[in-house]
Amino acid sequence: DLIERANKLLLHIHSLHSPSTPLSILLVTHGDFGKMLYAAFYKLSWQDVLRQFHFGNSEILLLSKDSSPDKAHVFEIQQYNP
């Protein structure tokens, strides 16, 4: 289940992090798993997130406690899939 894998990954990342240092991580992933990370991070319904937006190739999601979920899709490009 993708949402379970996303939650496990976020827990693993947090377990490696020292609270005394800022945490910045770049993850490269496929669209649906990226959306599951987004859902898990912001504690949103994964079913709603799947329908909420398209997460395509070369796009960026910013997952930050300092930004709201509606500001997370920071780089979006038009996809050309024939």
Phi and psi in degrees as a GROMACS rama.xvg file:
@    title "Ramachandran Plot"
@    xaxis  label "Phi"
@    yaxis  label "Psi"
@TYPE xy
-62.8149  -38.5932  LEU-2
-67.1472  -35.7043  ILE-3
-65.7521  -42.327  GLU-4
-63.0298  -39.5508  ARG-5
-64.1171  -44.3124  ALA-6
-62.3046  -41.4647  ASN-7
-63.2805  -42.2037  LYS-8
-63.1692  -44.9516  LEU-9
-62.2423  -40.5842  LEU-10
-62.9761  -41.676  LEU-11
-62.8081  -45.7911  HIS-12
-59.6953  -45.7283  ILE-13
-64.9847  -31.693  HIS-14
-69.8348  -25.5289  SER-15
-85.543  -14.1252  LEU-16
-86.6707  134.162  HIS-17
-88.879  125.778  SER-18
-59.3478  -19.0422  PRO-19
-82.4738  -7.53141  SER-20
-122.537  145.097  THR-21
-63.7489  149.307  PRO-22
-114.474  119.854  LEU-23
-133.368  123.488  SER-24
-134.635  137.938  ILE-25
-106.489  121.142  LEU-26
-113.898  136.374  LEU-27
-111.603  126.303  VAL-28
-149.859  170.824  THR-29
-80.5733  163.109  HIS-30
-54.9017  -54.1831  GLY-31
-65.4747  -38.3618  ASP-32
-70.0253  -36.1423  PHE-33
-59.6696  -40.3938  GLY-34
-67.8508  -33.1498  LYS-35
-69.7989  -36.8792  MET-36
-62.2145  -42.3527  LEU-37
-59.5954  -47.7696  TYR-38
-62.8737  -44.514  ALA-39
-66.9497  -42.9531  ALA-40
-62.015  -45.606  PHE-41
-92.8433  4.16138  TYR-42
55.8044  50.229  LYS-43
-107.24  161.499  LEU-44
-67.7493  124.464  SER-45
-64.9101  -31.0831  TRP-46
-64.5979  -41.8198  GLN-47
-66.539  -41.7837  ASP-48
-63.3573  -38.2511  VAL-49
-58.6641  -32.3846  LEU-50
-93.185  -10.4248  ARG-51
-72.755  -42.7843  GLN-52
-159.312  163.987  PHE-53
-94.7398  131.621  HIS-54
-113.32  99.9546  PHE-55
-101.38  -176.189  GLY-56
-57.6694  138.525  ASN-57
67.9395  12.1881  SER-58
-92.6111  159.507  GLU-59
-125.65  133.122  ILE-60
-112.875  131.782  LEU-61
-101.589  116.698  LEU-62
-105.227  109.458  LEU-63
-146.284  139.551  SER-64
-66.2326  -15.6349  LYS-65
-92.7462  -0.0669351  ASP-66
-129.835  150.722  SER-67
-84.7369  158.754  SER-68
-56.8757  -33.0518  PRO-69
-72.6007  -10.1075  ASP-70
-107.095  9.2933  LYS-71
-78.3552  -30.0282  ALA-72
-84.155  85.7005  HIS-73
-90.3434  -20.1867  VAL-74
-137.568  113.356  PHE-75
-128.111  132.609  GLU-76
-122.964  154.394  ILE-77
-73.0439  128.805  GLN-78
-92.9535  138.87  GLN-79
-117.974  91.7596  TYR-80
-112.906  102.739  ASN-81
